[in-house]
Amino acid sequence: MKIIADKKIYKAEAFFSGLGDLELVDGREINKALLKTADVLLVRTVTSINKELLQGTSIKFVGSATAGFDHIDQNYLEQNDIQFVYAPGGNAGSVADYVMTVLGMLAEKNNKRVCDMSLGIVGVGNVGGKVFEEAKKLAINVQLNDPLIKEADFIGVELDALMDMDIISLHLPLTYSGKHKTHNLFDTKRIAKLKPGTILINTARGDVVDEAAILTALTKKQLGSYVVDVWQNEPALNIDLLEFATIGTPHIAGYSLMGKYNSTLMVYKGLCDFFGLEVKPIDRPKNRKVKAQDIKAYDSKLRRIKEQALLKRANYFDSLRTIIG
């Protein structure tokens, strides 16, 4: 079995080298020629999986060591009998740590206690649910919004009901159509409904907000703060938005050792199950929670991107996406 894998997938060699001929490559350089005779493709969000990449190849299995799947054309995979596995919730603990650490940093900056601030969570899946659990431990007043969850024990509110919260944290998938599409969900009209001074945190996807509207709201002080870990057009981020963001990090909220381990493990188990292979134990890393100094360090390094030549900024962004811990 021939396996092509993004070289930045955590412990890819330890997990997959015993399953076949493993080739580790840069995720942004994966192309059709590489996949011509490969059976398995393992990626992260930087690789778009679609007809253009896979047609004419021998790929039978695609695994994405990510919690999201908006970079995957699932219809094409289904229509061509290509198995797909990803890692929902694999990095939930890490993202929740990031958000809770940010809340502490913002409370300190504003001379408040975390428990005195109200929090609206948009999207209550694996990650949003974990943020909710952690927020409850700190006695934070939390309101939840997720129109896709219909369980009887889920007490949610309409999105408009969150507009008076002190902080809104986004944890929703990126969708471009349908009744509950999330693309540009926080646009000019939505942002105008926020109370003055609202803090918006985005660790979901860059495109669930309209960055131009966010930037305008920040410059006019209609929005109190924007904490951003995910960007439109990554790795070519909006330098002006970074300038006005309270905290800006290079898509690392889910990049703890344990989060990356869990994500790789889920894909590994899915691959073994599909091909009928034995699942062998791989040593787990020691977990370490995200700390304020981690976030401050990433923020500081990312802000130096403007010092880079234009053609080197994308590579600089990618170089900063290292694992916390």
N, C-alpha and C positions, 0 to 999 in steps of 0.2 A: 504494500500500500504506500502510495506517495502522498505526503502531506506538505502543503505549503502553509506557513504560518507567519503572521506578523511577529517580528522579532521582539516587539515590546509587550507581547502577552506574557504575563508574569509566570515564571518557571515553565515556559513552554517546552524547553528541552527535557526537564525532569518529568513532565507529564506525558509528552507525546513521542519522545525519541524511541521508546521501546515498542511502539505500535507500528512502525514502518520507517520508510525513508523520509526523514524530516528535513525540510529546507526552511531556514528562517530568513525572512526578507523584510525590507522596509515596507510598512503598510501602505504608504502613499505610492509605492512603485510596483504594487501587484498589478499584473496585466495578463491579457489573454494568453500570450506566448508562454508565460510561466505555468499556466494552468492546463496547457494542452493535454498533458498526459497525467495530470494529478487526479487523485481520488477525493482528497479532503482539502478544504480551504478553511483556515482559522483566521479571524480578523478582529479588529476593533472598529470604532466608529469612523476612523479616517478612511476606510475602504468602502466604497459604494458597491453593493452587490446587485447586479441587474443583468439583463439580457446582453447588453454590450460587452460585459466582462465574461460571462459564462457560456454564451452560445458557441458551440463547436468545441467545447472542452469536455473532459471526461469526469468532471466533478460530480460526486454522488452525495456529498455531505458538506454543509456549510455550518460552521460554528462561530458565533460572535461572543467574545468574552466581555459582554456589555449588558447593562440593564435595559437599554433602549434598543429599538429596532427600526428607526426611521431611515436608516441607511441601507435597509434591506428591502428588495422587491419580493415580498413573500408570494405574491400571485405568480410571478415567473417561476419561483422555486417549486411551488405546488403543481403548476401545470407541467413541469418537467421532471417530476418525481425526485426532486433533490431534497433530502432531509435537512431541516433547519433546527438548530438549537441555539438558544441564547441564555443569558444569566439574569433573569428578573430577580431583583432583591439581593443580588450578590454583593453589591456595594452599599446597601441601605444603611448599615450601621455607620459606615465611614461618612456618608453624606449627612446623616443625622448629627454625628459628632461635629462636622464642619458648621452646620447651621446653629447648633447650640453654642458652639464656641463663639461664633459671630454675634449671637445674641448677647453673650456676656461682654464682648468687646464693645458693642454699641451701648449697652447699659452703662458701662463704666465711662464711656465717652460723654454720655448725656447725663451723668451723675444720677442714675436711677438704679433701682433693683430690677432684676429680670422679671420677678414675679409681679411687678407693678405695670408691666407692659402687656398689651393684648396682642395675640398672634392669630392671624388667619392663614390656614393651610389650604392651598388650591391643588387638589390632586391627592387622594389618600390611598394610594396603592402601597407597594412595599416600602418605598422611601418615605412618602408622606405619612404613612401609618407609623413608621419608626420615629419620625420627628414628633408626632403626636404623643407617643409613649414617653419620650424623653421630656417633652414640655410639661406633661402632667406631673412628672416627678418633681418639677420645680414650681408647681402650683400656678402655672401661667394660665391666664384666661385664654382659651383656645376656641375658635370656631372653624368648622370644616366645610369644604365645598368639594363635591365630586359627583357630578350628575350620572356617572356610569356605575356607581355603587348603589344597589337597590336592596341590600340586606335589611331586614326588619330592625336589627339592633344598631344600624348606622344612623346617627342623628346628624344630618347635614343641613346646610342652609343654602339659599340661592347666592350666587356670586355677588350680587349687589349688597347683600347683608354684610359682606366683609369690608366694605369700603370705609367703614369707620374704625377699623382696627389700626393699632399703632404700627404693626409689622405684618406684611404679607409675604409668605414664602411659597414659591412655585415648585411643584413636584409632579407635573403632568406630562404625558407623552406628547410628542409633536404629531399632529394630524392636520391635513390640509382640506378635508371635506367632511360632510356629514353635519348632523344637527349640533354636535358638540365639538366642532373643529377647534383646535387650539392655536393654529397659526395666527400670530399677531393678536392673540386674545387681549393682551394689554396694549391697546392702541391709544390714540389721542382721546377718544371718547371715554374709554375706560379709565385712563389715568386722570381725566378731569373730574371723575367721580370720587377719587380718593380724597380723604381729608388732608388739609395742609400738614406737612411734616411726616407723612407716611414713609416708612422704610420698606423698600421692595427688595426681596432676595430672590435671585434666580440661579438655581443649581439644576434646572431641568434641561432645557434646550434654548439656544439663543433665539430661535425663531418663534418662540411663544410670546415674545414681546416685539413691539415695533421700536427698534433702537433709536430711530430718528425722533420718535415721540418721547422716548425716555430722556434723550439728550436735551430736547427742548424744555421738558418739564424740570429738569435739573438746573438748566441755565436760568430759567425764570423762577426757580425756587418753589415751584408748584409741588415738587416731589422732594421729601426731606433727604432721603439717601437711597442710593442704588448699590447693592452688593451683588457683584456679578462674577460667576465662575464659568459661565457658558456664553458663547458669543456667536452672532451671525457671521457667516463666511469664515469660520475658523479654517486655517490659522491666521487669516488676514483680518485681524480684529480692527474695530473702529477706535483709532487712537484718541479722537476727541471724546468719545464716551468714557474711555479709560481715565482721561484727565479729570472728568467730573465725578467718576464713581468714588464712593466712599471706600470701598474695598474692591479690588479687581484681582482675580487669580486665573491661572491658565488651564482651566478645565481639570482641576485636580481634587475636587471635593470627594470623589469616590476612590481616590488613589491611596488608600491605606494598604499596608501589607495584607491584612486579613481580607479586606474587600477584594483585592485583586486575586488572592488565593481562592476565595470562594467562587469568584467568577470563572476562573480557569477550571476549577474542580467541576463545576456544573457542566461546562462544555465537554470536559474529559469523560464524565460519566455518560453524557448523552452520546458521545462518539462510540464508547465501548459498548453501550447498549445496542446501538444501531448495527454495529459490525459483529456483535456476539463475542466481545473480548472480555477478558478478566479485568476487573477494576482493582488496581493495586494501590496500597496506601502511599501517599506522598506526605512528607513531613510538613506539619502546619507551622507557620511563623508565629512568633510572639506578637500579640496585639498591642498596639499603643494608640491611645486616643489622640485626635487632632488637638494641637495646642495653639494658643494665640500666637506664639512666636513663629509657628509654622506658617500660618496665614499671613502674618506680617512680612515674613521673608519672601514668600511667593509674590505678594503684592509689590514689594520693593523691586524685586527682580523684573516683574512684568512691566513696571513703569519705565524701565530702562530700554524697552523695546524701541522707543522713539529715537534712541541714540543709534540704532542700527540702520544701515542702508535699507532702502525700500525693498530691494530684492532679497534681503537677508532676514526680514522680519518674520516671515512664515517659519523658517527653520529655527529662528530664535524662540518663537512661541513653542514649537514642538520640543525643543531642547529643555524647556522648563517643566515639561510634564513628567516629572519624576515622582516616585512613590514616597508617600509620607511614612516615616518610620524606619 
